[in-house]
Amino acid sequence: MKVPLAAVLLAAAGASAGQSPDPAVAALLRAVETSGCQMERNGGLHDARDAAEHLRMKLERSGRPGMSADLFIDRVASGSSVSGKPYRVLCPGQPAVDSRVWLRARLAEQGASR
């Protein structure tokens, strides 16, 4: 029996839309949200809660909510898909750092705590 291509595509889209984030990605999003840091995006500063919400939205819109933490950092959380500018994390009492560096450090901490 042949299955119409449209049915296959709809099924695939539904499967990815229902996926939960990788546990490491969920932990990274919590780390951002609870960090007390700000994220600089396209010249504007956003508090930790707004930054995490923005990254969740980008992850959802990526069509791959179950992607690995490495892909999440590289493809979603490191920079603007509009301007191409890197995101920066500004934490109290620390120098600003690219979000890729900050998130990789949080990911390494997760690995150490397991």
C-alpha positions in Angstrom: 0.0 0.0 0.0 1.4 3.4 -0.9 1.2 6.2 1.7 0.8 9.7 0.4 3.9 11.9 0.9 1.8 14.5 2.7 0.7 11.9 5.3 4.3 10.9 5.9 5.4 14.5 6.3 2.5 15.3 8.7 3.3 12.3 10.8 7.0 13.2 11.0 6.1 16.8 12.0 3.8 15.5 14.7 6.4 13.2 16.0 9.1 15.9 16.3 6.6 18.4 17.8 5.7 16.0 20.6 9.4 15.3 21.5 10.7 16.4 24.9 14.0 18.3 25.1 17.1 16.2 25.8 17.5 16.2 29.6 20.9 18.0 29.2 19.2 20.7 27.1 16.4 21.0 29.7 19.2 21.4 32.4 20.9 24.1 30.3 17.7 26.0 29.9 17.2 25.8 33.7 20.8 27.0 34.2 20.1 30.0 32.1 16.8 30.8 33.8 18.2 30.6 37.3 21.6 32.1 36.6 20.9 35.7 37.6 22.8 36.7 34.5 21.7 38.7 31.5 21.9 37.8 27.9 22.8 40.3 25.2 21.0 39.6 22.0 21.2 42.0 19.0 22.3 44.9 21.2 19.6 44.5 23.9 20.0 43.1 27.4 17.5 40.5 28.6 17.1 39.0 32.1 17.7 35.3 32.7 14.0 34.4 32.6 13.5 36.1 29.2 16.7 34.7 27.8 15.7 31.1 28.7 12.2 31.7 27.3 13.7 33.0 24.0 16.0 29.9 23.8 13.0 27.6 24.4 11.1 29.3 21.6 14.0 29.0 19.2 14.4 25.3 20.2 10.7 24.7 19.5 10.8 26.5 16.2 13.9 24.6 15.1 11.6 21.6 14.5 14.0 19.4 16.4 13.1 19.8 20.1 14.9 16.6 21.0 18.3 17.6 19.6 21.4 17.0 21.7 22.9 19.5 24.0 25.9 20.0 21.6 23.6 20.8 18.7 21.4 23.0 20.9 24.4 25.1 21.9 25.8 25.3 18.3 22.6 25.8 16.4 20.2 27.5 18.7 21.8 29.1 21.7 25.0 30.7 20.4 23.7 33.5 18.3 21.0 35.3 16.4 19.7 33.5 13.3 18.5 37.0 12.1 21.7 39.1 12.5 24.3 36.4 12.8 25.7 38.1 15.9 26.8 35.9 18.9 24.8 36.0 22.1 26.8 37.2 25.1 26.2 36.3 28.8 26.8 39.0 31.4 26.9 37.7 35.0 27.4 40.0 38.0 31.1 40.4 38.9 32.3 38.5 35.9 33.4 39.5 32.4 31.0 39.1 29.5 31.4 35.8 27.6 29.9 34.4 24.5 26.9 32.2 25.3 28.6 29.2 23.6 31.4 29.4 26.1 29.1 29.9 29.1 26.8 27.0 28.0 29.7 24.6 27.4 30.9 25.3 30.9 27.4 24.6 32.3 27.3 21.4 30.2 30.7 20.3 31.6 29.4 21.0 35.1 26.4 18.7 34.4 28.7 15.9 33.3 30.8 16.3 36.5 27.7 16.1 38.7 26.5 12.9 37.2 
